[in-house]
Amino acid sequence: SSSGQASASQRASDNARYRIELSREQLKHTRDSYQKSVENMEKNERELTEILCEMQNCNIKQIDFDTTIKMLAKGLDAMGRVKEQWEKMVRFFQMVSNIVKTSLN
């Protein structure tokens, strides 16, 4: 029976090692996704800032209606991309939270 206990404890140890390795891989994948999201968010925020600066530099009296509409559309598009990145960040942190909860069980 002591050899049965030894193999049971060995299996438990192997199982724990496997779960740790699996969690480590999930964390690495999650970290990579996070890094990509941060880079995309920074890029989108830079674009939005450029558009806002461009809009600020325009003298409203000197630009026509079409130009105004085009600039507003560009701004809305950039804001939409920033919103999308924030949603991805929220999903990322939910995923990290789930990984941590799963690892603790």
C-alpha positions in Angstrom: 0.0 0.0 0.0 3.0 2.3 0.6 3.9 2.0 -3.1 0.3 2.8 -4.0 0.6 5.9 -1.8 3.9 6.8 -3.4 2.4 6.5 -6.9 -0.7 8.5 -5.9 1.5 11.2 -4.4 3.7 11.1 -7.6 0.5 11.5 -9.7 -0.7 14.4 -7.6 2.8 16.0 -7.9 2.8 15.5 -11.7 -0.7 16.8 -11.9 0.3 19.9 -9.9 3.4 20.4 -12.1 1.2 20.1 -15.2 -1.3 22.7 -13.9 1.5 25.1 -13.0 3.0 24.7 -16.5 -0.4 25.2 -18.1 -1.0 28.3 -16.0 2.4 29.6 -16.9 1.7 29.1 -20.6 -1.7 30.8 -20.3 -0.1 33.7 -18.4 2.6 34.1 -21.2 -0.1 34.1 -23.9 -2.2 36.6 -21.9 0.9 38.8 -21.3 1.6 38.8 -25.1 -2.0 39.7 -25.9 -1.9 42.5 -23.3 1.3 43.9 -24.8 -0.3 43.9 -28.3 -3.4 45.6 -27.0 -1.3 48.3 -25.2 0.7 48.9 -28.4 -2.5 49.2 -30.5 -4.1 51.5 -27.9 -1.1 53.8 -27.9 -1.1 53.9 -31.7 -4.8 54.7 -31.7 -4.4 57.4 -29.1 -1.6 59.0 -31.0 -3.8 59.0 -34.1 -6.6 60.6 -32.2 -4.3 63.2 -30.7 -3.0 64.1 -34.2 -6.6 64.4 -35.5 -7.6 66.6 -32.5 -4.5 68.8 -33.1 -5.4 69.1 -36.7 -8.9 70.1 -35.8 -7.7 72.6 -33.3 -5.4 74.2 -35.9 -8.1 74.7 -38.4 -9.8 78.0 -38.4 -13.5 77.2 -38.5 -14.2 80.3 -40.7 -11.7 79.2 -43.3 -12.8 75.6 -43.8 -15.9 74.5 -45.6 -18.6 72.1 -44.5 -17.2 69.1 -46.3 -13.8 69.4 -44.7 -15.5 69.8 -41.3 -17.6 66.6 -41.9 -14.5 64.7 -43.1 -12.5 65.7 -40.0 -15.3 64.8 -37.6 -15.7 61.4 -39.4 -11.9 60.8 -38.9 -12.2 61.8 -35.3 -15.2 59.4 -34.7 -13.3 56.6 -36.4 -10.2 57.1 -34.3 -12.4 57.3 -31.1 -14.1 54.1 -32.2 -10.7 52.3 -32.4 -9.7 53.6 -29.0 -13.0 52.3 -27.5 -12.4 48.9 -29.1 -8.9 48.8 -27.5 -10.4 49.6 -24.1 -12.9 46.8 -24.6 -10.0 44.4 -25.4 -8.2 45.6 -22.2 -11.3 44.9 -20.1 -11.5 41.4 -21.7 -7.8 40.9 -21.0 -8.2 41.7 -17.3 -11.2 39.4 -17.0 -9.2 36.6 -18.6 -6.3 37.2 -16.1 -8.8 37.2 -13.3 -10.3 33.9 -14.5 -6.8 32.3 -14.9 -5.9 33.3 -11.3 -9.2 32.0 -9.9 -8.7 28.7 -11.8 -5.1 28.4 -10.6 -6.1 28.9 -7.0 -8.7 26.2 -7.1 
